[in-house]
């Protein structure tokens, strides 16, 4: 199976825009499934197409170890523990042979999703329960599909104390786990809690669990899109490798400080990594991330700061979902990009018939993210899933990431339990063994966008086929704008194939927004890249809207 290919179209926009995606020719296997330990959703087990929990490669079988005995404090004389210590660990780890995690005992591996969720913390704070500060920490045991063992350390200045795993930290209910299994599980992840929604009530804000996956929440959010420390070979015919966090260091938060500092050590057969996370919680949760990677061997198809999400259907699909009572189902509805030249682009996500890989830009963007712009319950009408509360995730690179491409991967899914969207920056050149690579970026998670475009945004996209014709109709609604904002505006609408007909920009009758409509006659084409922007006097008035039309 081969993804469709076409050459990028040259734009004629007045500001030399970058927002003209290309289609990447990619050989893919007969099935688009790629194995990975994704994190199950809080509401339902998400059997992922892009990250399929049921097909996670089994680690090398190693006898389960006895529980670790308590270890004495490790003191770094004369200075505080910091990022340089993790970088040194990652460098030394890369020079050694890769060692997989100890095998998960069979009865722990046999647990299903519902059984694993029944394991509850026996303590309200597993970090510093004596400190009544703004933050609490909980740790998760291994089990079900979470088979990587994670070591956890607590840091106070120069004092680094390993947190010994103890089965008494958890309430295992009446689960069918032997005593020896409970003692040998070890930790699988870390959770951060803070009173982001109501004073005195500690809600989960951040979770690290499953390979290098993590996800965060702002006030009023429920879990949706997720992130990873690094992607290797996403959507490649060879399959994807999933680096995993193997050890964390959590710095005791200052009771007067709103920030949490954490460090992580990442490992995989191909690469190691050192991470530092500065986390600030609130209406929007901000994460400042610094990472240094050490390849064990030459690596191609690297994905920096990868995001993953789910898109099933919405009104902007040409072919509608006819049997579902809900108007839309998705964790994220579009990819927003702030291009290097200042242009703002909006690309509605799609659930394609075949795997699609797109390149949005070949210049490092100022920012990019997966957004959920519809925030009313009636936009989804789903009481259980709460799709209107899923977070936006916005990334801003700091410093130079080097030459590369911003890539979007869309994979077919037949239900909402599949994470089928990935976006990441792919470096142009492969990484060579022993050559350190350092990047940094900020991430913002929340209900409201952390950055507002300086132009009018697209609030709604609708698409469909004209009755009795071969043409397709597209409707773009723009956010409200000041009076006379669109007076004497010029429309620029292009298609890589076929012909654009009947473009019209009119004021919306119910508010101060505007509606752009046009038709596409694809002729004999099976795919077309559409682009629309409204401008005046050579300056854009709106985001650049991008859309990939497919005949099927």
PyMOL commands that set and color helices and strands:
alter all, ss='L'
color gray80, all
select helices_A, chain A and resi 53-55+83-94+106-109+113-117+167-169+179-184+377-379+387-389
alter helices_A, ss='H'
color red, helices_A
select strands_A, chain A and resi 22-23+74-75+120-121+135-141+151-156+159-162+170-171+187-198+201-209+213-216+226-228+231-232+244-251+259-267+271-280+284-295+302-309+311-313+329-330+334-338+344-348+356-361+367-371+392-398+404-410+421-427+436-446+458-465+472-478+490-495+499-507+514-521+527-536+539-540+544-550
alter strands_A, ss='S'
color yellow, strands_A
deselect
rebuild
show_as cartoon
